[in-house]
Amino acid sequence: MGIPETLRAQRLGLLVIGSSLVAIAVACVLVLSYLERERTERLRAAGLSLVQLVSSFPYEHLVASVEGPGGPLAVLRGARGSLDLAYAAVVDSRGSIVSQVATDGGPIPVAAVGGPADWMGERRLELADGRRVREFRAPLIQSGRLTGQLRLAFFEPVSLWVPRSTSFLATLALVIFLLAPVFYLLSRREIRPVSDVSAQMRSLADGDQVDLLRLDVPGELGDFVSSFNRFVERTQQRLSDVEHDATGSLVSARVVSYEKARLETALETLPDGAILLDEYGVAVLSTEKAASLLGLHVDDIRGRRAAEWGTSEDLVDFVGRFAGGGARMLRAARVELAPRDDGRRIGVQAHPLVAARGRSDAPGTLITLRDLASERIDRQRQSDFVSHVAHELKSPLNVLMMYSETLASEEGESEEFRIEACNVIRDEVERLSGLIKTLLTIARIESGTVALDRQRVMIRDYLQDALELAARPAGGLALDLQLDVDRDLPPIYVDKDLLRVALSNLLTNAVKYNQPGGSVRLIAHDAGEAIEIRVEDTGLGISEIDQPRIFEKFFRSDDKDASQRGGHGLGLTLARQIVELHAGRIGVESVPGEGAHFSILLPKTPALLQEAK
């Protein structure tokens, strides 16, 4: 977190004050030390000069009475000047004081003359009262020999670190202390634009948008602000260009992704497997069915050439003819081959994709794969279907032909026979009509021409009507018909006529294949996101082998009891197609000899879900 501006300013002010005090102390120490050194140097220079000057006087003059007006020592005592004379003395060669002058009359320290090295020089001594003096010595030579020594002593300069120097120090400190705020204010004035620039840059850094610095400052800082603003403008322009390019790229990528998804969806809906190759022979798309026919995974095909995913040399050679480089085939070609070792044969067909605007090159190739075994099975099923239909139509027609010929003969003159013939002919016509109606309904559903007319249906009443219709042929078997519908079961939205056909077929089978004295239950309950309708009977049941095939067209069980009950094998097929047309599911559970349970799951519509809430 940043330091607040006021606290920053206070800290800076305290720092300036502390620095000023340190500067005052350092300045005072340096000034006073310099002054003391200057005073000491002046004292030494003056003392050495004076002692040399006085020592040049004749010895007789120096030892004259100090009370006389003309004695040199007396002159020194009277003319003190800027030097504070402590004493002046003339000593003989043995160090005894011959003549002396003392400003306060105190005793003069006794000191031997010593050797020639001590004849001239200076030294610091301490008087009996504790005061310190600086003594200068010079030899007194007469006629070429040492007759004595001149000693001049001056009091050491009083240290400036005394109360009488306080006024000087205070004045110096005041001057420095007054200069500090001046410098502080000047520095604040100079750095204020920098602070403003820093504050604005922090604001820009904390914000979501990049903006220009709004400052009008002179000098180099103004040049910096201008350069920064130009940099920001260019950066914003570049960011705008990048965002525009990124938006365009994103839109293009989404369009390409959408087109690719549509193409993949379209290819997945094809009945055959499909692999899309680019102009270089690389697989860019592959459907699950194509990968399954080759025994591979989709990822094993996409992004690779045929040499990497082709499971046989024949397939690689065939696809390679449509790869890029050299002359390319521009017409469709087809070949049958066995891409795997399991003996299954597939039909592979290549369709070159022709570019627009009359270009001769092909931008890619669509490879389709078809399972020839499945194709043969489909053809066989179609053939079986025609055979079953012909058989189902032939049987009642034969009956009609037989009775029509009999009626034209002498036997037809019998009233009893004519009544029997009319009943049989009516039953066979109804059988033909039902078969044809069922076939037409199945054909319409499979062709996609049936449009559901959904209506709001109350389940209890609807199922009650269906059960009553099934009760008519059940009278001879003494069956117990039961209806079990949950209370407060919401209505469903279905095509009433089509769903009635599906329920009628299930209930008809439950009655037809039941045991005398058995039961048929029609149940409906709420299964969460769907409504479940169940038809349970206690009839012959269905074997585990037949259960997966009972919804196939014209399927008839090999069970003798079931085959004797009749039927053309289209009822359950039609029921399944009607339920799936309603986006539902149909299933069966059965134990041979104990009956069968058929269940229909019909999903709730959004309106029904809203109503259920």
C-alpha positions in Angstrom: 0.0 0.0 0.0 1.2 3.5 -0.8 2.1 6.1 1.9 -0.6 8.9 2.1 0.5 12.2 0.7 0.2 14.1 4.0 2.2 11.5 5.9 4.8 11.6 3.1 5.1 15.4 3.4 5.4 15.2 7.2 8.0 12.6 7.0 9.9 14.7 4.5 9.6 17.8 6.8 10.9 15.9 9.8 13.8 14.6 7.7 14.7 18.1 6.6 14.6 19.4 10.2 16.7 16.5 11.4 19.2 17.0 8.6 19.3 20.7 9.4 20.2 20.0 13.0 22.9 17.5 12.0 24.2 20.1 9.5 24.2 22.8 12.3 26.1 20.6 14.6 28.7 19.6 12.0 29.1 23.2 10.9 29.6 24.4 14.5 32.2 21.7 15.1 34.1 22.5 11.9 34.0 26.3 12.4 35.1 26.2 16.0 37.8 23.6 15.3 39.0 25.8 12.4 39.0 28.9 14.6 40.9 27.2 17.4 43.5 25.9 14.9 43.8 29.4 13.5 44.4 30.9 16.9 46.9 28.3 17.8 48.8 28.8 14.6 48.8 32.6 15.1 50.1 32.1 18.7 52.9 29.9 17.6 53.9 32.1 14.7 53.8 35.2 16.9 55.6 33.5 19.8 58.4 32.1 17.6 58.9 35.5 15.9 58.8 37.4 19.2 61.2 35.0 21.0 63.7 35.3 18.1 63.4 39.0 18.1 63.9 39.5 21.8 66.7 37.0 21.9 68.7 39.2 19.5 69.0 41.9 22.2 72.3 42.0 24.1 72.3 39.9 27.2 73.0 42.9 29.4 69.8 44.6 28.2 67.7 41.6 28.8 68.9 41.1 32.4 68.4 44.8 33.2 65.9 45.7 35.8 62.4 44.9 34.7 61.2 48.0 36.5 63.2 50.3 34.2 61.3 51.9 31.4 63.6 50.6 28.7 64.0 47.0 29.6 62.8 44.6 26.9 61.0 42.4 29.3 59.2 45.3 30.8 58.2 46.4 27.3 56.7 42.9 26.7 54.7 43.1 29.9 53.3 46.4 29.0 52.5 45.7 25.3 50.5 42.5 25.5 48.3 43.1 22.4 46.4 40.1 21.1 48.8 37.7 22.9 48.2 36.9 26.5 51.7 36.9 28.0 52.1 34.6 31.0 55.7 35.3 31.8 59.1 36.2 30.3 62.4 35.0 31.8 66.1 35.0 31.2 67.9 32.1 32.6 71.6 31.3 32.7 73.3 28.3 31.2 72.5 26.3 34.3 68.8 27.1 34.1 68.6 29.5 37.0 66.3 32.5 36.5 68.3 35.7 36.1 65.6 38.1 35.2 61.8 37.5 34.9 58.5 39.2 34.3 55.2 37.6 35.2 51.8 39.1 34.5 50.1 37.8 37.6 53.2 37.4 39.8 53.0 33.7 40.0 56.0 31.4 40.1 57.7 30.5 36.8 58.2 26.8 36.2 61.8 25.7 36.6 63.3 23.8 33.7 66.9 22.9 32.8 68.5 24.3 29.7 69.4 20.9 28.3 71.5 20.3 25.2 71.7 22.3 22.0 68.6 20.4 20.7 66.6 22.0 23.5 68.0 25.5 23.1 65.3 26.6 20.7 61.7 25.4 20.4 58.4 25.4 22.1 56.6 23.4 24.7 53.4 23.3 26.7 53.6 23.6 30.4 51.1 23.7 33.2 51.3 26.4 35.9 50.8 25.9 39.6 47.2 27.2 39.4 46.4 24.7 36.7 46.4 27.0 33.7 48.3 25.8 30.6 50.8 27.9 28.8 52.8 27.6 25.6 56.4 28.5 26.1 58.9 29.5 23.4 62.7 29.2 23.9 65.6 30.8 22.2 69.3 30.7 23.1 71.3 33.8 24.2 74.7 33.7 22.6 77.5 36.2 23.3 80.9 36.0 21.8 80.1 32.7 20.3 79.1 30.9 23.5 75.9 30.2 25.2 75.3 32.6 28.0 71.7 31.8 28.8 68.2 31.2 27.4 65.2 33.4 26.8 61.8 31.9 27.8 58.6 33.5 26.7 55.3 31.9 27.7 51.8 32.8 26.6 48.5 31.5 28.0 46.8 28.9 25.7 43.9 30.5 23.8 40.6 30.1 25.7 38.5 27.4 24.0 35.6 28.6 21.9 33.5 25.8 23.4 32.6 28.0 26.4 29.4 29.9 27.2 30.8 33.2 25.7 30.8 31.5 22.3 27.1 30.7 22.6 26.0 33.8 20.8 28.2 33.0 17.8 27.0 29.4 17.7 23.4 30.5 18.0 23.8 32.9 15.2 25.4 30.3 13.0 22.7 27.8 13.9 19.9 30.2 13.2 21.3 31.1 9.8 21.6 27.4 8.9 18.2 26.6 10.3 16.5 29.4 8.5 18.1 28.3 5.2 16.7 24.7 5.7 13.0 25.6 5.3 13.9 27.8 2.4 15.6 25.0 0.7 12.7 22.7 1.7 10.1 25.0 0.2 12.2 25.4 -3.0 12.6 21.7 -3.3 8.9 21.1 -2.7 8.1 23.6 -5.4 10.5 21.9 -7.8 9.3 18.4 -7.1 5.6 19.2 -7.0 5.1 18.5 -10.7 7.0 15.3 -10.3 4.6 14.4 -7.4 1.6 15.3 -9.6 3.0 13.1 -12.5 3.6 10.2 -10.0 0.1 10.6 -8.6 -1.5 10.5 -12.0 0.6 7.6 -13.1 -0.5 5.7 -10.0 -4.1 6.5 -10.8 -3.7 5.2 -14.3 -2.0 2.1 -13.0 -4.8 1.4 -10.6 -7.5 2.1 -13.2 -8.9 -0.1 -16.0 -8.1 2.3 -18.8 -5.0 4.0 -20.2 -5.2 7.7 -20.4 -2.9 10.7 -21.1 -1.2 12.7 -18.3 -3.0 16.0 -17.8 -0.1 18.3 -16.7 1.3 21.5 -18.0 4.8 21.7 -16.7 7.9 23.4 -18.1 11.4 22.2 -18.7 12.6 18.6 -19.0 9.7 17.3 -17.0 7.3 18.8 -19.6 9.2 17.1 -22.3 8.9 13.8 -20.4 5.1 14.2 -20.1 4.8 15.0 -23.8 6.9 12.0 -24.7 4.9 9.8 -22.3 1.6 11.0 -23.8 2.8 10.3 -27.3 3.9 6.8 -26.2 0.4 6.2 -24.6 -1.4 7.4 -27.8 0.7 5.1 -30.0 0.2 2.2 -27.5 -3.6 2.8 -27.5 -3.6 2.9 -31.3 -1.7 -0.4 -31.4 -4.0 -2.0 -28.8 -7.0 -0.8 -30.8 -5.5 -2.4 -33.9 -4.7 -5.6 -32.0 -8.2 -5.8 -30.5 -9.7 -5.2 -33.9 -7.6 -7.9 -35.4 -8.3 -10.2 -32.5 -12.0 -9.6 -32.9 -11.8 -10.4 -36.5 -9.8 -13.5 -35.9 -12.2 -14.6 -33.2 -15.2 -14.1 -35.5 -13.4 -15.9 -38.3 -12.4 -18.7 -35.9 -16.0 -19.0 -34.7 -17.3 -19.1 -38.2 -14.8 -21.7 -39.2 -15.6 -23.7 -36.0 -19.3 -23.4 -36.7 -18.9 -24.5 -40.4 -16.6 -27.4 -39.3 -19.2 -28.5 -36.7 -22.0 -28.3 -39.3 -19.8 -30.3 -41.7 -19.0 -32.9 -39.1 -22.7 -33.2 -38.1 -23.7 -33.5 -41.7 -21.1 -36.2 -42.3 -22.1 -38.1 -39.1 -25.7 -38.3 -40.4 -24.6 -40.0 -43.5 -25.5 -43.7 -43.6 -22.0 -44.5 -44.7 -18.7 -43.7 -43.0 -16.9 -40.6 -44.3 -13.3 -39.3 -44.3 -12.5 -35.9 -45.7 -9.0 -35.4 -47.2 -7.4 -32.1 -48.0 -5.5 -31.5 -51.3 -2.3 -33.1 -49.8 -4.1 -36.3 -48.8 -4.2 -35.6 -45.1 -7.5 -36.6 -43.3 -9.0 -33.4 -41.8 -12.3 -35.0 -40.8 -13.5 -38.5 -40.0 -16.8 -39.9 -38.8 -17.1 -42.5 -36.0 -18.7 -45.0 -38.4 -15.7 -44.8 -40.8 -13.2 -45.3 -37.9 -15.3 -48.3 -36.7 -15.3 -49.9 -40.1 -11.5 -49.7 -40.2 -11.2 -50.9 -36.6 -9.6 -47.6 -35.5 -10.3 -44.5 -33.4 -11.2 -41.2 -34.9 -8.0 -39.7 -33.5 -6.0 -42.3 -35.3 -7.2 -40.9 -38.6 -7.5 -37.2 -38.3 -4.4 -35.2 -39.2 -2.7 -38.2 -40.8 -2.1 -39.5 -44.3 -3.6 -42.8 -45.6 -0.2 -44.5 -45.2 -0.6 -44.0 -41.4 -4.2 -45.1 -41.0 -4.8 -47.4 -44.0 -5.3 -50.9 -42.7 -4.5 -52.5 -46.0 -2.2 -51.8 -49.0 -5.2 -51.8 -51.3 -6.8 -49.0 -49.3 -3.6 -47.0 -49.1 -3.0 -47.3 -52.9 -6.6 -46.4 -53.7 -6.7 -43.3 -51.4 -3.1 -42.3 -52.6 -4.4 -41.8 -56.1 -6.4 -38.7 -54.9 -3.5 -37.2 -52.9 -1.7 -34.0 -54.0 1.2 -34.0 -56.4 1.1 -34.9 -60.0 -2.0 -35.6 -62.0 -5.1 -36.0 -59.8 -8.2 -37.9 -60.5 -11.2 -35.6 -60.9 -13.9 -38.3 -61.2 -15.4 -40.5 -58.6 -14.1 -44.0 -58.2 -15.2 -47.1 -56.3 -13.5 -50.2 -55.1 -14.4 -53.2 -52.9 -11.8 -54.4 -50.5 -11.2 -56.1 -47.1 -9.4 -53.6 -44.9 -9.2 -56.0 -41.9 -8.4 -59.6 -41.4 -11.9 -60.6 -40.2 -13.0 -61.1 -43.8 -15.5 -58.3 -43.9 -15.6 -56.4 -47.1 -16.4 -52.8 -47.5 -17.1 -50.5 -50.4 -14.8 -47.5 -50.6 -15.8 -44.6 -52.9 -13.8 -41.4 -53.6 -15.5 -38.2 -54.6 -13.1 -35.4 -55.6 -14.3 -32.0 -54.4 -14.3 -29.6 -57.3 -13.3 -26.0 -56.6 -15.6 -23.1 -57.5 -15.3 -20.7 -60.5 -14.3 -23.5 -62.9 -10.9 -24.3 -61.4 -9.5 -27.6 -62.6 -7.9 -28.5 -59.3 -9.7 -30.3 -56.5 -9.4 -28.8 -53.0 -9.9 -32.2 -51.4 -11.5 -35.6 -51.6 -14.4 -37.2 -49.7 -13.9 -40.9 -49.0 -17.0 -42.9 -48.1 -17.0 -46.4 -46.7 -20.0 -48.8 -46.7 -20.3 -52.1 -45.0 -21.3 -54.5 -47.8 -22.4 -57.1 -45.3 -24.9 -54.6 -43.8 -26.0 -53.7 -47.3 -26.6 -57.3 -48.1 -28.5 -57.7 -44.9 -30.7 -54.7 -45.8 -31.4 -56.1 -49.2 -32.3 -59.4 -47.6 -34.6 -57.7 -45.2 -36.3 -55.9 -48.0 -36.7 -59.2 -49.8 -38.0 -60.9 -46.6 -40.4 -57.9 -46.1 -41.8 -58.3 -49.6 -42.2 -62.1 -49.0 -43.9 -61.6 -45.7 -46.3 -59.0 -47.1 -47.0 -61.3 -50.1 -47.7 -64.2 -47.8 -49.9 -62.2 -45.5 -51.9 -60.9 -48.5 -52.0 -64.3 -50.2 -53.6 -66.2 -47.3 -56.8 -64.2 -47.0 -57.0 -63.9 -50.8 -56.9 -67.6 -51.1 -59.7 -67.9 -48.5 -61.7 -65.3 -50.4 -61.1 -67.2 -53.7 -62.1 -70.5 -52.2 -65.3 -69.2 -50.7 -66.3 -67.3 -53.8 -65.9 -70.4 -55.9 -67.8 -72.5 -53.4 -70.7 -69.9 -53.4 -70.9 -70.2 -57.2 -71.2 -74.0 -56.9 -74.2 -76.1 -55.8 -72.9 -76.0 -52.2 -73.4 -72.2 -52.2 -77.2 -72.8 -52.5 -77.2 -73.8 -48.8 -78.4 -71.0 -46.5 -76.2 -72.1 -43.7 -73.1 -72.2 -45.9 -73.8 -68.7 -47.3 -74.0 -67.3 -43.8 -70.7 -69.0 -42.9 -69.1 -67.7 -46.1 -70.2 -64.2 -45.5 -68.7 -64.2 -42.0 -65.4 -65.7 -43.2 -65.2 -63.2 -46.1 -65.9 -60.3 -43.7 -63.2 -61.5 -41.2 -60.6 -61.9 -44.0 -61.5 -58.5 -45.5 -61.0 -56.9 -42.0 -57.8 -58.8 -41.7 -56.6 -57.4 -45.1 -57.8 -53.9 -44.2 -55.9 -54.0 -40.9 -52.8 -55.3 -42.5 -52.9 -52.7 -45.3 -53.6 -49.9 -42.8 -50.7 -51.1 -40.6 -48.3 -51.2 -43.6 -49.4 -47.7 -44.7 -48.9 -46.3 -41.2 -45.4 -47.9 -40.9 -44.5 -46.6 -44.4 -45.6 -43.1 -43.5 -43.7 -43.1 -40.2 -40.5 -44.4 -41.9 -40.8 -41.9 -44.7 -41.1 -39.0 -42.2 -44.4 -37.8 -43.5 -46.3 -38.3 -40.3 -46.9 -35.1 -38.3 -47.9 -35.6 -34.7 -51.1 -33.8 -33.7 -50.3 -33.5 -30.0 -53.3 -32.9 -27.7 -53.8 -32.6 -24.0 -54.8 -36.0 -22.7 -56.0 -37.0 -19.3 -54.2 -40.3 -18.7 -56.9 -42.1 -16.6 -59.7 -41.5 -19.0 -57.6 -42.3 -22.0 -56.3 -45.6 -20.6 -59.8 -46.5 -19.4 -61.1 -46.3 -23.0 -58.2 -48.3 -24.4 -58.8 -51.1 -21.8 -62.5 -51.2 -22.5 -61.8 -51.8 -26.3 -59.4 -54.6 -25.4 -62.0 -56.2 -23.1 -64.3 -57.3 -26.0 -62.1 -60.1 -27.4 -61.1 -61.1 -23.8 -64.5 -62.3 -22.8 -64.0 -65.8 -24.0 -60.9 -66.3 -21.9 -62.4 -64.9 -18.6 -59.5 -62.5 -18.1 -59.2 -60.1 -15.2 -58.6 -56.6 -16.7 -57.2 -54.1 -14.2 -56.4 -50.4 -14.5 -53.9 -48.8 -12.0 -53.2 -45.1 -12.5 -51.5 -42.9 -9.9 -53.6 -40.2 -8.4 -52.9 -36.6 -9.5 -51.0 -37.9 -12.5 -50.5 -34.9 -14.8 -51.9 -34.9 -18.3 -49.7 -35.8 -21.3 -49.5 -34.2 -24.7 -49.6 -36.9 -27.4 -51.2 -37.8 -30.7 -54.3 -39.6 -29.4 -55.0 -41.7 -32.4 -51.4 -42.9 -33.0 -50.8 -43.7 -29.3 -54.1 -45.5 -29.2 -52.9 -47.8 -32.0 -49.7 -48.6 -30.0 -51.6 -49.3 -26.8 -54.2 -51.4 -28.7 -51.5 -53.6 -30.2 -49.9 -54.1 -26.8 -53.3 -54.9 -25.1 -54.3 -57.1 -28.1 -51.2 -59.2 -27.7 -51.6 -59.3 -23.9 -55.1 -60.8 -24.4 -54.2 -63.0 -27.4 -51.2 -64.7 -25.8 -52.8 -65.0 -22.3 -53.9 -68.0 -20.4 -57.6 -68.7 -19.6 -58.5 -67.1 -16.3 -55.3 -64.9 -16.4 -55.0 -61.1 -15.9 -54.1 -58.1 -17.8 -53.0 -54.9 -15.9 -52.7 -51.5 -17.5 -50.5 -49.3 -15.2 -49.5 -45.6 -15.4 -47.3 -43.7 -12.9 -45.0 -40.7 -12.7 -41.4 -41.7 -13.3 -39.8 -38.3 -12.7 -39.0 -36.8 -16.1 -41.3 -39.2 -17.9 -44.7 -40.9 -17.6 -44.5 -44.7 -17.6 -47.3 -46.8 -19.0 -47.0 -50.6 -18.4 -49.0 -53.5 -19.9 -48.6 -56.7 -17.8 -50.1 -60.1 -18.6 -49.8 -63.6 -17.2 -49.6 -65.3 -20.6 -47.1 -67.4 -22.5 -44.2 -65.1 -22.1 -41.3 -64.5 -24.4 -38.0 -66.4 -24.5 -34.7 -64.6 -24.0 -33.7 -65.5 -27.6 -36.8 -63.9 -29.0 -36.9 -60.7 -26.9 -34.3 -58.7 -28.9 -36.2 -59.4 -32.1 -39.8 -59.1 -31.2 -39.9 -55.5 -32.5 -38.7 -56.5 -36.0 -41.1 -56.5 -38.9 -42.9 -59.8 -39.5 -41.0 -61.5 -36.7 -42.9 -64.6 -35.4 -41.7 -66.8 -32.6 -41.0 -70.5 -33.2 -42.9 -71.4 -30.2 -45.8 -73.7 -31.2 -48.4 -72.1 -28.8 -47.5 -68.6 -30.0 -47.6 -69.5 -33.7 -51.1 -71.0 -33.3 -52.5 -67.8 -31.9 -52.0 -66.1 -35.4 -50.8 -62.5 -36.2 -48.7 -61.0 -38.9 -45.7 -59.7 -36.9 -46.2 -55.9 -37.4 -48.1 -54.9 -34.3 -45.0 -54.5 -32.0 -43.0 -52.9 -34.9 -45.7 -50.2 -35.3 -46.0 -49.7 -31.5 -42.2 -49.1 -31.3 -42.2 -46.6 -34.1 -45.2 -44.7 -32.7 -43.5 -44.5 -29.2 -40.2 -43.4 -30.8 -42.1 -40.8 -32.8 -43.2 -39.3 -29.5 -39.4 -39.3 -28.4 -40.2 -42.1 -26.0 -38.8 -45.6 -25.4 -40.4 -49.0 -25.3 -39.1 -52.2 -23.6 -40.0 -55.6 -22.5 -39.4 -57.9 -19.6 -40.6 -61.5 -19.7 -40.2 -64.9 -18.2 -41.5 -67.8 -20.4 -44.7 -69.3 -18.9 -45.2 -66.3 -16.5 -46.2 -63.5 -18.8 -44.7 -60.4 -20.3 -44.4 -56.8 -19.1 -44.2 -54.1 -21.8 -43.3 -50.5 -20.6 -43.6 -47.2 -22.5 -41.7 -44.1 -21.3 -43.1 -40.9 -22.6 -41.0 -37.8 -21.7 -42.9 -34.8 -20.2 -43.1 -31.8 -22.4 -41.9 -28.4 -21.1 -45.5 -27.3 -20.7 -46.1 -30.5 -18.6 -43.0 -29.9 -16.5 -44.1 -26.3 -15.8 -47.6 -27.5 -14.8 -46.1 -30.2 -12.5 -44.2 -27.5 -10.6 
